[in-house]
Amino acid sequence: MFTFLFAEFTAIGKAMETLSEMEPLIPMAMVGIVTAGYISRGGLPASLATDRVQAWTIMFLVVALLLVLFGGDIDGLIADAKAYNPEDSWSIGSMSYMDSFESGLALIVAITAAEMFSQGNWQRAWASESDEALTKGAWLAAGMVLPLVFVMGVLGTVVAGQGAVEDPSAAFFYLIEDAGVLFVAAFIVLAVALVCSSVDTLQNAVVASVSRDLSDRSLSLDNARYLTIGLIPIAIYLATGPTIAGFTFDALGVFEIFLFADLLAAATVMPVLLTLWDKVSAKGALIGAICGLLSVIAYGAITADVGTGIGYVFSPTNEFGLANLEVFLSAVFGSAIITVACSYAFPDAA
């Protein structure tokens, strides 16, 4: 969750730098100060209240921006999305490069597994008015997110097909930087609303994890909030892209951290969910989670060698740095199969 936090700061910094040439540290600091201000006072209720305003803002601007983008030369966008120049390494993101689709599927598996362990999601699930409200909200969110992420992915392939960009993580911003002032201003509002919505959720999630899980309720809620506020300057500092002990926290570095964390979740999510089945034992789930990562090493050893498999654990990507679908699937299915098998071999005591 902390990685997600400084990734959000990185996103708003890059967006503002590309669209308005603003020093990235300024929007990062402003978002951090504003969200920390109302979260430290109001906690989860404040986050839920601001989410309503942010949600309506996001819905209106997303619809408006997509109408403008696709109301023009659609044929030109499709042609750019399909363009592929083998001599240009950035073209691997175009629709003509099939590994782009595999990478997209890998991210679906990876992010879904990771989000199962996000305290922010579970806070909102338990804070829902009723099971019916939770169900309606989940379907509505899915109905909005699926087409939006798909469209944004298509626009990413458009930028890749157009040619190399200075920073691939800011690809979408390059697509709209030459648009009209009002269009860019609207997108800046949208970007700020999106980032604030995510950042305040993550802050509350970290507070809950610190106060309940990590400290076993020995730390008061107020102290947990103060500790979380103290993490924000660290997150902003990491978002500026420093190099620490030889590791650079740039867009590629953050992406690799994300994928490593996601792989840990992918190796753990099935053993955890399978414990809902009374035939799955605690020992079986623990062994399955550990063997989820061993499954990744085994996949690497079968397709190449053991060294490659170990490398996949820390960097589950292909040769172009895209998320590797086979690596994540080996973690998910390997952990599930071994969990069930070991549960029969080592059942819980009656």
VENLIN-V535689 format. One record per residue. N is the residue number from 1. RES is the residue in one small letter. NEAR is the number of other ideal C-beta (glycine too) atoms within 8 Angstrom. Layout:
# VENLIN-V535689
[[N & RES & NEAR] [N & RES & NEAR]]
This chain:
# VENLIN-V535689
[[1 & m & 11] [2 & f & 9] [3 & t & 10] [4 & f & 11] [5 & l & 15] [6 & f & 15] [7 & a & 11] [8 & e & 13] [9 & f & 16] [10 & t & 13] [11 & a & 10] [12 & i & 14] [13 & g & 14] [14 & k & 14] [15 & a & 14] [16 & m & 14] [17 & e & 11] [18 & t & 9] [19 & l & 11] [20 & s & 7] [21 & e & 3] [22 & m & 8] [23 & e & 5] [24 & p & 12] [25 & l & 9] [26 & i & 9] [27 & p & 13] [28 & m & 14] [29 & a & 9] [30 & m & 8] [31 & v & 15] [32 & g & 14] [33 & i & 8] [34 & v & 9] [35 & t & 12] [36 & a & 11] [37 & g & 8] [38 & y & 12] [39 & i & 15] [40 & s & 8] [41 & r & 7] [42 & g & 9] [43 & g & 11] [44 & l & 9] [45 & p & 7] [46 & a & 12] [47 & s & 15] [48 & l & 10] [49 & a & 9] [50 & t & 12] [51 & d & 11] [52 & r & 8] [53 & v & 8] [54 & q & 12] [55 & a & 9] [56 & w & 8] [57 & t & 11] [58 & i & 12] [59 & m & 9] [60 & f & 8] [61 & l & 13] [62 & v & 10] [63 & v & 8] [64 & a & 9] [65 & l & 12] [66 & l & 9] [67 & l & 8] [68 & v & 10] [69 & l & 10] [70 & f & 8] [71 & g & 5] [72 & g & 7] [73 & d & 5] [74 & i & 7] [75 & d & 6] [76 & g & 8] [77 & l & 13] [78 & i & 8] [79 & a & 9] [80 & d & 11] [81 & a & 12] [82 & k & 10] [83 & a & 11] [84 & y & 9] [85 & n & 7] [86 & p & 5] [87 & e & 3] [88 & d & 8] [89 & s & 6] [90 & w & 10] [91 & s & 15] [92 & i & 11] [93 & g & 13] [94 & s & 14] [95 & m & 9] [96 & s & 9] [97 & y & 10] [98 & m & 6] [99 & d & 10] [100 & s & 14] [101 & f & 7] [102 & e & 10] [103 & s & 13] [104 & g & 9] [105 & l & 9] [106 & a & 15] [107 & l & 9] [108 & i & 8] [109 & v & 13] [110 & a & 16] [111 & i & 9] [112 & t & 8] [113 & a & 15] [114 & a & 12] [115 & e & 8] [116 & m & 11] [117 & f & 9] [118 & s & 11] [119 & q & 13] [120 & g & 11] [121 & n & 9] [122 & w & 8] [123 & q & 13] [124 & r & 10] [125 & a & 8] [126 & w & 6] [127 & a & 7] [128 & s & 10] [129 & e & 4] [130 & s & 6] [131 & d & 6] [132 & e & 6] [133 & a & 9] [134 & l & 11] [135 & t & 8] [136 & k & 8] [137 & g & 9] [138 & a & 8] [139 & w & 8] [140 & l & 8] [141 & a & 8] [142 & a & 8] [143 & g & 8] [144 & m & 9] [145 & v & 8] [146 & l & 8] [147 & p & 8] [148 & l & 9] [149 & v & 8] [150 & f & 8] [151 & v & 9] [152 & m & 9] [153 & g & 9] [154 & v & 11] [155 & l & 13] [156 & g & 11] [157 & t & 13] [158 & v & 12] [159 & v & 14] [160 & a & 14] [161 & g & 17] [162 & q & 7] [163 & g & 8] [164 & a & 6] [165 & v & 10] [166 & e & 5] [167 & d & 8] [168 & p & 9] [169 & s & 9] [170 & a & 13] [171 & a & 14] [172 & f & 10] [173 & f & 11] [174 & y & 11] [175 & l & 9] [176 & i & 12] [177 & e & 9] [178 & d & 3] [179 & a & 7] [180 & g & 5] [181 & v & 5] [182 & l & 6] [183 & f & 11] [184 & v & 13] [185 & a & 8] [186 & a & 11] [187 & f & 13] [188 & i & 12] [189 & v & 10] [190 & l & 13] [191 & a & 12] [192 & v & 11] [193 & a & 12] [194 & l & 10] [195 & v & 13] [196 & c & 13] [197 & s & 13] [198 & s & 10] [199 & v & 14] [200 & d & 15] [201 & t & 13] [202 & l & 14] [203 & q & 16] [204 & n & 15] [205 & a & 13] [206 & v & 14] [207 & v & 14] [208 & a & 12] [209 & s & 11] [210 & v & 13] [211 & s & 12] [212 & r & 9] [213 & d & 8] [214 & l & 7] [215 & s & 10] [216 & d & 6] [217 & r & 6] [218 & s & 4] [219 & l & 10] [220 & s & 6] [221 & l & 8] [222 & d & 6] [223 & n & 9] [224 & a & 14] [225 & r & 12] [226 & y & 9] [227 & l & 10] [228 & t & 12] [229 & i & 10] [230 & g & 8] [231 & l & 11] [232 & i & 12] [233 & p & 8] [234 & i & 9] [235 & a & 13] [236 & i & 14] [237 & y & 8] [238 & l & 9] [239 & a & 14] [240 & t & 11] [241 & g & 8] [242 & p & 8] [243 & t & 7] [244 & i & 6] [245 & a & 3] [246 & g & 4] [247 & f & 7] [248 & t & 7] [249 & f & 13] [250 & d & 7] [251 & a & 11] [252 & l & 8] [253 & g & 10] [254 & v & 13] [255 & f & 10] [256 & e & 10] [257 & i & 9] [258 & f & 11] [259 & l & 13] [260 & f & 12] [261 & a & 10] [262 & d & 14] [263 & l & 16] [264 & l & 9] [265 & a & 13] [266 & a & 16] [267 & a & 15] [268 & t & 13] [269 & v & 13] [270 & m & 12] [271 & p & 17] [272 & v & 10] [273 & l & 8] [274 & l & 14] [275 & t & 9] [276 & l & 5] [277 & w & 6] [278 & d & 3] [279 & k & 7] [280 & v & 13] [281 & s & 11] [282 & a & 7] [283 & k & 10] [284 & g & 18] [285 & a & 15] [286 & l & 9] [287 & i & 12] [288 & g & 17] [289 & a & 13] [290 & i & 8] [291 & c & 11] [292 & g & 18] [293 & l & 12] [294 & l & 9] [295 & s & 15] [296 & v & 18] [297 & i & 13] [298 & a & 11] [299 & y & 14] [300 & g & 17] [301 & a & 11] [302 & i & 5] [303 & t & 7] [304 & a & 7] [305 & d & 7] [306 & v & 8] [307 & g & 8] [308 & t & 11] [309 & g & 15] [310 & i & 10] [311 & g & 9] [312 & y & 14] [313 & v & 11] [314 & f & 6] [315 & s & 8] [316 & p & 15] [317 & t & 10] [318 & n & 9] [319 & e & 3] [320 & f & 8] [321 & g & 7] [322 & l & 12] [323 & a & 12] [324 & n & 12] [325 & l & 11] [326 & e & 8] [327 & v & 14] [328 & f & 17] [329 & l & 9] [330 & s & 12] [331 & a & 15] [332 & v & 15] [333 & f & 9] [334 & g & 16] [335 & s & 19] [336 & a & 12] [337 & i & 8] [338 & i & 13] [339 & t & 17] [340 & v & 13] [341 & a & 9] [342 & c & 13] [343 & s & 15] [344 & y & 8] [345 & a & 7] [346 & f & 8] [347 & p & 8] [348 & d & 6] [349 & a & 3] [350 & a & 2]]
